[in-house]
Amino acid sequence: MNLPIGLTLVRIVLVPFVVMFLISSSRVHVIIAAVIFVAASLTDWLDGLIARRRNQVTTLGKLLDPVADKLLVAAALVALVQIETVPAWMVFVIVGRELAVTGLRAVSASVGVIVPASPLGKYKTVSQYVAITLLILEKGVPPESVPFHWLSGAVLWIALALTVVSGIDYFVRFFRKADYHALVRDQDRWP
């Protein structure tokens, strides 16, 4: 096991702690949940950076990293639904997109089509992390702090929009490449 995989595993291990502190009623626990979530989010950036710099990109890392990301985001969002901070339909859309793209990645790998991550996907991930952090912190902010609630709500809408747009982009890019590969494969059979 290398350091990037270790960081990915740390992200997975931190997920239950984020949820546990988030659903607690203590304002101190809100801060702890936010700190743990931010630390876990930073491991996402750090494990990829270290893996590329040290040339430690592995098949296991490529498999575990997106699973850890989706687990962290989905668990935090479900906990935020539980404490009535986020509408369930938004979480359904975000988690549904993540599962659909993960499934499409498995299909694309099985047919030999590689669809690299796009900048939209990276913006989506960052916006989700920022939105979730603000929503966690919102639990500890008094209801009178209307600007903070507006800010966290606005960032959540931005994250939702980027989630949907990047999901559509991924599917479009997959089908364009899949059609191209089908044409190339069929061209080899032409007389």
N, C-alpha and C positions, 0 to 999 in steps of 0.2 A: 504494500500500500504506500502511495506517495502522499505528499503534503496536500496537493489539490483535492484528492479524493478524501483525505482526512477532513479538510474544510467543508466539503460537501456533506460528509456524515455529521459534522458538528451542526450544520444547518438543519438537518433532519432531526437531530436530537433536541434542538432548541424549540421545535414546533410545539410540543406539549406544554412547555413552560410559557410560551407566548399566550396560548389559550388559557392556561390555568390562571395566570396573573390578569389577563384581560377580563375574564368573566367574574373576577372578584369584585366586591363592592368598595374596596379601599382605594382612595385616590393615590396613595403611595404605590399600590400595585399597578396602577395605570402607567406610572412613570417607569416602573420596572419592566412592564410588558413592552412599552415603547423602546426602551433601551435594548432589550433582548431582540425585538423585531429588527431594529436598525442594525444591530451587530450581525444577526443572521443574514440580513440583506447584503451587508458589506462582504460577507464570505462568498456571495454569488459573484461579485466583481473580482474579488481577490483570488479565488480558486482558478478562474479562467486566465487571469493575468500570470499567475505563477506557472500554470501548466504550459502556457505558450512560451514564456521566457525560458523555462528550464527544459523545454521540449519533453514535457511529461503528459502530453495529451494521450489518453488511453480510451479504449472502447468502453471500459467500465465507467470512466469519468463522463464520457459522452452520454451514457445511459442514465447515470445517477444525477447529474447536474440538473437537467430539466425536470426530473421527478421531484427533486428537493425543492426547486423553485415553485413548482405548482402546488406541492404539499404545503409549503409555507404560506403562500398567498391564499389558497383555498381554506386552510384551517383558520387563518386570521379572519377572513371574510365571513365564514360560517359563525365564528364566535361573535363577530360584530352584528350579525343578524340576530343571534341569540340575545344580545343585550339591547336590541332594537335601535341600533345606530345606522344600519344600512338596510335598505329594502331588499327583501329576499329575491325579487325578480332581477335586480342588478347582479347579485351574486350568481344566480342561475345563468345569466348571459356570460359573465366573465369565466366562471368555471366550465360552462359548456363549451366556450371557445377554446379554452386550454385543452380540454379532453379531445375536442374535434381535431385540433392541430396536432396533438400528440398521436392520435390515431392515424392521421394522414402521413405523419412522418414515418410511422411504422410501415404503412403501405408503400410509401415512396422508396424506402430503403429496400423493401422486398422486390420491387421491380427495377431497382438500380437507378432511380431518379434522385439526384441530390438537389435539394432546394436549400440553399444557404440562408442563414438568418439575415434578415434585412434590418436596416436602421429603424424602420417602423416597429419591429419586434423589440428592439432594444429600448426605444422610447416608451413602448407599452409597458415593459417591465419596470422601468424607472418610475413611470407615472403611477403604476400600481403600488410600488413600494412607498412612494411619497404620500399617496392618498391614504393608504392603510395606516401609515405612521400618524398622519394628521387625525384620522378617525379614532385611532387609539387614544391619542392625546385629548381629543374632544370630550371623551368620557370624564376627564378630570377638570374640564373647563366649566365654570358656572354658566347656566343657561342665559344669563344676561349678556354674555360675550357673543353677541350676534355676529360681528365681523369674523370671528374665528370659525363659527359654524358655517357661515357663507363660504369662507375659504376652503374648508375641508369638503364641503358639498361640491364646490366648483371643481376642485382637483379630482374628486371622485367621478364627476361627469366627464372630465378630460380623459381620465384613465379608461372609463367605459368606452368612449368614442375611439380611442387609440386601440383598445382591445378588439373592437369589432372591425375597424378598418384594417388592422394588421392581420387579423384572421382571414378576411376576404382577400387581402393581398397574397397571403401564403397560398390559399387555394388556387387563385388565378395563376400564380407563378408555377405551382405544381402542374396544373392542367396544361399550361403552355409547354412546359418541359416534357410532360408525358406524351403530348401529341407529337412533339418533335421527335422523341425517341421512337414512337410508334411508326412515324414516317420513315425514319432512318432504317428501322428494323424491316419494314415492308419493302423499302427500296432495294435491300440486299436480295430480295426474292424476285425482283423484276427481271425479265429476260434481257 
